[in-house]
Amino acid sequence: MIKLRLKRYGKKREASYRIVAINSLARRDGRPLEELGFYNPRTDEVRLDVPGIVKRLQQGAQPTDTVRRILEKENVFEQVSAKAVS
């Protein structure tokens, strides 16, 4: 199964995360199928590849709880449902 989850990078105590599509059995910082965004919890900066995320969600990718909250905050799920209707 494909998951949308966070991949950690950065220095100690200065972590940033990439939002990636990755096989659910792969390790946390393993090689992703696709990088779909960026999240910095210290500054709450979020950059998303919305068309790529929508495509992965329509293909059946499951977001983790943290990624789901980030996507809800950025209203990505509204675009997924809008694409499904049209």
Secondary structure, DSSP 4 states (H G I P E B T S, - for coil): -EEEEEEEEEETTEEEEEEEEEETTS-TTS--SEEEEEEETTTTEEEE-HHHHHHHHHTT-EE-HHHHHHHHHTTHHHHHHHHHH-
